[in-house]
């Protein structure tokens, strides 16, 4: 019998998806903040893509200056609470904490960060000084962490920002992709609502931008356009049987599961194909939604998997079983998934090679493909003069995140190919400054 | 945004945070770095005839896992040639004309005082601080605290300095004295423009129990040093307050002693300091800590509606009274929030063994949650101080606030006990267990 029962109410869903980084109480925050050494040129800051002044915000918590603490965080990263909860802190700030060198538990930076920012959101702490509008308009495509961060930064400089979002809610993958035990949907939305109140940008929901005409329109009406478009659907495995019912892409599965956990089909025996963090998430989620057996199948060795070790540990802790050096050959079944045919593999000179005559079948009633997301090529092809790399990532100037078509800037997954919320937040902020500098430069040339 | 500009006797600085005269201000390099990090002023490491220092100079008191709660040093004044310091001082002022650069001085003869005052003024110092406080090494040579402990000498020396001073003169006081207001008043009489306090407190921080020698160890021997760091703040606050409330003392005060966070600095200001000086916290964490202080001040001032530092100087002084002026009718009793209690029972044992036996653990209790015995509780606060849970034990006011009687009133109204077994003794009626009950537990 599985560790988790299939939930039948939203309360049970919540219980199965208990937060792994719950909100600290003030006593815990006080004790934990008191442990911080206030290192010089702190390794935690260096490990943070947004470079939050971590020792400062922790000391501010300790001295009762919670407003100052939240300001320190938001100054560097608009997704302060979200990142505190969803960042892989084990390999970023907390992984860099000098206490690790001493065999002492590192400072619980993520949870302290969420503590300070939650307090700020709850009291609607004012973050921005009133700035005069400069009369310039910027369009942002995508209301995910990149788009929102870019909008916050531009708004704080006096720009009017309109965000065009295809879906009916903001926050992108934080809402649709991040594992529910890392952050709740309410929390994800709460931070965006707070930021919108603070910075006053507009979000146009259900407004997908897909055509050349729409883009031309944006180019005419806005001084610059920021692409925070993220990634597309799960990439295909290019094997037989992918079209069978109950064979689904991880991104699509997670989105469905997050929005409608009770209506999402969960197999009794689920096979997850992939060795990245999304595969780990999907596996954990299936287990917590009541699957009896969850198998992670990865074509390379355990050591080669791209997922963080702690993510694999988390999956294992809810009963997920890892199988390595196997690759799917076909999804079996007539209408619905009935199993997966695998071949054993070995890695020769870095390349995965099937082992001859090693095929075997595993029965299963659900397959989740966690094999990476495709790029938004169709949209990008509509924009004149864009440069993409071999993998379909947008090529930008690393200093300004400006695209080859100078009116466009980009950041987040569409540029980095799929990284963390914190990377999107960091890149988008730089891009916003890039947009500002470019506009000033154009004006200087024009005048 | 609140205005953090500070003014001490006419010496202006962008904020009230100065570095105290100490190792962090040993060179122009350090001071420029500090200003760049956000400090508003710096008092240069004391200048005079350069010294020779010992190797091994500092000792510390740790409290559990916290390092350097207290700190002591046996280092002397600057060991660098005066001309090097003067040249650097001039350079610092060129880069930072709006920051306060104060020259701390310590010499002996009138001629030396005149010469060095002129020298630092020519180098561009915005003010002068007279080091009458150093309690180790220099005092044995008739300087430092040896001067600070003799009000008459202070007055004379300040007089010498004032003969040639063109910039404000601050006298830095030693706390190694019974009544701090005596040297403060002597400084005022001598003509000084401000005082700063406290310098370090004579101390021994501990003993190496394996080798039978106190710290810090210099070739198997040791000597007393000067104590500073977070541990000394309460002593400093009291002395700052004593000077600030003295009716005849009118000079502005620069507060020093135990300042590590914005709160420590604000407490000094609330008790009468116009600005503050910091050393130990910088020796521990570097110049970067000033950003926590600045942010803390800004947020506090926004929250409380203060716009300038001056508005806050001495804000708590009207609420400082002599003991005999406190209201004896005010009454608080401890209250335990059972939902928050974690059952450590530290409050119980603290009250039982260390105070007034006003807490009990109910018999057959399964949850270890103690109860206050209201009639025994004298409102001493001890339980609330030892309780590790925020807002678990609170002190609740139980009088109705209608009565106000001080010890002074008690004496006038003949309510004060004046015989050994007086009926009016405060403890009469308080429950005290029988001595033999102690052995029944």
Interface residues (C-beta under 8 A of the other chain):
Chain A: X26 X27 X30 X35 X38 X40 X53 X56 X59 X60 X62 X63 X64 X65 X67 X68 X71 X72
Chain B: X65 X261 X262 X263 X285 X286 X288 X289 X291 X292 X295 X296 X298 X299 X300 X302 X303 X388 X389 X390
